[in-house]
Amino acid sequence: MNGLLLLIICVALLICGYIFYGRYLCKQWGVGENDKPTPAHTMEDGVDYVPAKAPVLMGHHFSSIAGAGPITGPITAASLGFGWLACALWIVIGGIFFGGVHDFGALFASVRHEGKSIGEIIADTMGVRAKRLFIIFAYLTLILVVAAFASIVAGTFGATFDESGAVDYAASLSQARVAMVSILFIVIAIIFGFLVYRRNAPLGVSSVIGVIAIVAIIAIGMNFHPIYLSSKAWMWIVGVYILVASVTPVWILLQPRDYLSSFLLYAMLALAVIAVIMGRPSMDSLPVIQSAESSSPVFPVLFTTIACGAISGFHSLVSSGTTAKQLDKETDAKPIAYGGMLLECVLAVLTLCAVAYAYSWNAANPDSALKGATAIFGGGIAGMIDPSRGSVYNVLYTLLVLTYSAFCLTSLDTATRLARFMFQEFWVDSTKGETPETVTGYKKVLCNPYVATIITVVLGVFLGMNGYGKIWALFGSANQLLAALGLLAVATWLGNVGKNNKMFIIPMIFMLIVTICSLIINTKTQIGLIAAGGADWGPYVQAILGVLLVILAVVLAVESIQTMLKQKKAAAE
């Protein structure tokens, strides 16, 4: 199979899914059937609830949900021996019928719930106990995301040191360039936000100037990069950054930074498409379904390995946590949530093509093999454009690493803000009319946004600096369980308001089975490591959390089924 042909087929199917299935979902749910203003208008507070024009919000949403997932997922799946056809089928089918429905449904339900999160939707349909169980799980998952992405960003920025402890400037060149551009990017984002939201500068003109500024800071960063710090130092700096970024009004940094970042991401997509057209990589370097040497079963491992790019629980938190609070019009939900998910699927397919090229290159050039997610993706795309690996290759590689870092940094502070929301909501009983502003006593302290953010950042950075990798293997299953619970929550809510929820049933059941099976397999593996002796704390934590997550999934599934049966009985009467 030719990579270009694969890309054309997948994109055509995704476009058809957006047009026809997306239209079907809008009709079934009644999206835009009323002219009521969205929570961004009715609850505007200038901090979290701020209406954003569709292109700006699309930039935030797409930048936040993409992260490193649609790049690392296909690369990891290929390393496990899963074939290009198995991956491509899951990406396309998962995106259209699983991930798109999940993201769109979460955003729509949240908008109809005053911009409240999935946890509050669960509280209204299944009770406060179910809400708190969900929030504990979601918060811990977000802490793991903060730890991982903070570590990735710090590692991307961190300089390389030789045996004497001195900076190896040659080996650290790419990291220093990426760090400098990222810092300058934050500066121009703040200026952009001030001009657009406080000086009412036209978005079109500001966007053109913003793109020119991006090109300028990239040129500056490529030639002026005096900051060479260790990964540990960058970890502390990143911690301070997300602490500030997660409590500042969204118009100052989050909206403009994510909007401008989206141009980098769109440019990366365009660059990757050009690379596939030019390189036309053969997919034959990968197996079709699964290699004979693979020891990992396609089911359930493939479906927890490729998450972003098919379906990811993190997306429901973004949709209902930040995007819902900024949605200008209800009709913007389809292009932003459903369209954003399918655009991520395109990135995953492009990554699959880059993997095929990289594997072919590695087989022919073992001495200069591309290793690691960043090298495989960046080297694969740049190599297809400049096979000679000359100056064009080096520039493109640095730009692709920069974009990869932008993905991670965007998802990082979004995840921190989402975790802050979750932490605050845990202490509030909305069924009694409580809000973070009206609670008293110790709850008043814990619901303070600064207290909630500090606790979140300290936990995330501490875990990131002390071996989050020991429990990272659990993340794939936990994230997909979050997706299953997101599907479950929206399906229950739709039934509660009398809307068609049948499109959620199969994805919900499938993802519950996938995650429970995956958790059981992982827990069995960890118990084996413990029984063998010499295990550190990682296997113990994974085994305990694995059992607890299976129990959580069963409890919430039972409560959801009972709720939907009551809904069906009430409708029949």
HELIX and SHEET records of a PDB file:
HELIX    1   1 GLY A    3  CYS A   16  1                                  14    
HELIX    2   2 GLY A   17  TYR A   21  3                                   5    
HELIX    3   3 GLY A   22  TRP A   29  1                                   8    
HELIX    4   4 PRO A   39  THR A   42  1                                   4    
HELIX    5   5 ALA A   54  ALA A   66  1                                  13    
HELIX    6   6 GLY A   69  SER A   79  1                                  11    
HELIX    7   7 TRP A   84  ILE A   93  1                                  10    
HELIX    8   8 GLY A   94  GLY A   99  3                                   6    
HELIX    9   9 GLY A  100  VAL A  111  1                                  12    
HELIX   10  10 ILE A  118  MET A  126  1                                   9    
HELIX   11  11 VAL A  128  PHE A  157  1                                  30    
HELIX   12  12 LEU A  173  ARG A  198  1                                  26    
HELIX   13  13 LEU A  203  ASN A  223  1                                  21    
HELIX   14  14 SER A  231  ALA A  245  1                                  15    
HELIX   15  15 LEU A  254  GLY A  279  1                                  26    
HELIX   16  16 MET A  283  SER A  285  5                                   3    
HELIX   17  17 VAL A  298  THR A  305  1                                   8    
HELIX   18  18 GLY A  313  GLY A  321  1                                   9    
HELIX   19  19 THR A  323  LYS A  325  5                                   3    
HELIX   20  20 GLU A  330  ASP A  332  5                                   3    
HELIX   21  21 ALA A  333  ALA A  333  1                                   1    
HELIX   22  22 LYS A  334  TYR A  338  3                                   5    
HELIX   23  23 GLY A  339  ALA A  364  1                                  26    
HELIX   24  24 PRO A  366  SER A  368  5                                   3    
HELIX   25  25 ALA A  373  ILE A  385  1                                  13    
HELIX   26  26 SER A  391  PHE A  426  1                                  36    
HELIX   27  27 SER A  430  LYS A  432  5                                   3    
HELIX   28  28 TYR A  442  LEU A  446  1                                   5    
HELIX   29  29 PRO A  449  MET A  465  1                                  17    
HELIX   30  30 TYR A  468  LYS A  470  5                                   3    
HELIX   31  31 TRP A  472  LEU A  474  5                                   3    
HELIX   32  32 PHE A  475  ASN A  496  1                                  22    
HELIX   33  33 LYS A  502  ALA A  532  1                                  31    
HELIX   34  34 TRP A  537  ALA A  572  1                                  36    
END                                                                             
